[in-house]
Amino acid sequence: MGRNGAGKSTLLDIIAGLRAPTEGSVMLADRAIDEMTAIERARTLAHLPQSLRADLSMRAEALVLMGRYAHANRWFESDDDRRIAEEAMQRCECLEFRRRTLATLSGGERQRVFLAACLAQRAPVLLLDEPATFLDVDQQLQCFNVLRAEADRGTACVAVTHDVNLALTFCTRLIVLAERGVARDLPAGTALDDPAWLRGFSARLTVEQSGSRPWVRYQ
Amino acid sequence: MLMRRRSVLTWLGGSALLFVAAALVLPFVGPSALDWSRVWERQEPDWSILTNLRLSRTLLGLFAGGALALAGSLFQSMLRDALATPYTLGVSTGASLGAVIAIVFDWHMRAGVVGIWAGALAGAGLILFVVMGTATRGGQLSSSSLLLAGIAINSVCAALILLVHGLTGMSQSFAISRWLIGGLDAIERSTLLVYVLVVIGTGLIVIRQGRQWNLLAVGEAWAATRGAQVKRALFHGYIAGSILAATTVALTGPIGFVGLVVPHLLRGRLGGDDRLLMPCAFLLGGVLLAACDALGRVLLAPAEIPAGAITAFIGGPYLMWIIRRGGTR
């Protein structure tokens, strides 16, 4: 989390190996990201970019199958790949428009398809740049539920989000970026004890107890 | 994309069938009607007209149209731009400039088509180098700057062609204008053979990478995090597309629009899967150009309309229709 321009997307891009850091290196399970081949990296990390083109003439199902690129060394995907893609689409609730072309889908529907493609990649690390963009309230919750379930299966999920309450509800660890670095890094459970972390991105936020969990309000 | 297996086979088979049918039928279309029985008995001049002139011209049309359509669909996927073709990227104009310079130095008189071929390849190679050099920053090749650099270099090359054209003598000037219109001529069998082998080889390499082009069509970051080697893929794709375009331009002159029209028409019907789109674009692009050429032979016979003019008549209005409809890709 963090203000616009705090470097959230840049950080995700660097972890994903899309940009080179000006200093330092990204280590994953004792291996440097930039020493991995593209295939190895794709088997380790799945990245959902913030904005993707909307006018694609391919079908939803085909896009989800792209997540299998790093796993299938052949011209067409195997039945296994298809099964995995189908399951991912089911979980993201987009199986019903598998045969529609992406250009005919709404922004939210498209976002679910892209998320399904990332799940179909079956990588142990998921990097998501504002995965809930364009989604309606129900779908935002659904999206984070899917990610929560994925995290419970043992996948490391890192999501950039502006929705503090979504983060408080679904995430276990909150990292606030500000002024070229990590301003705060705290377990979500302690958010109530130390509300100073909210100052990292706005002075107009307060956190209070709402039922069993903390809830952030706008003043 | 991801159509049922049967419809994939129908499209591929149908396109291949049309390609073969065009190769068999179109040689018989022309200003002087061929007599079947004379052809059968290999009597002159019918036999020579068929085998030496019409057949080689038809085959050139089939493979040139295929190469241009394939290069067009490749560039469109790589650069995610509906208007990306060998022309907008400057490769074809660079090849034209090289060929025009070759004509000025009379290479075509001394070495035949090989002279023009050498000029075009050199031109395309030089432009390739300049465009990629311009578009690369900090080791990163970006598709939008490739397109912009291509458009910039295009106008420079076009201006240079005009300049060269204006400075040359009558006979060369005529040869240049004739060549610049773009058209198919019968060429020597050995040249045709080399050309066909280059096109098939490059085409197979490109089509084999279909999944990679699909990934790039979504986005460079998308492709990279799915496991594609983006920089290498763009580099290879640009070279392969340039080889297809330059060898073709050297033989036919700049034939417009095949590379634009065919992938667009097909993308609307087949969807965007390059594994299916590219082979179909190759086969049907070839059929379109060869058919345009056959049409040009008979429409105003005995005068000939160059295939380049016919494809421009079809391609120009089609492009305007795309713009009017506001649809890209």
Interface residues (C-beta under 8 A of the other chain):
Chain A: D13 A16 G17 L18 A38 I39 R41 A42 R43 L45 A46 H47 P49 L52 R53 D55 L56 S57 M58 R59 E61 A62 L63 L65 M66 G67 Y69 A70 W75 F76 T101 A103 Q121
Chain B: M1 L2 R80 R208 G210 R211 N214 L215 A217 V218 G219 A221 W222 A224 T225 R226 G227 A228 Q229 R267 G268 G271 G272 D273 R275 T328 R329
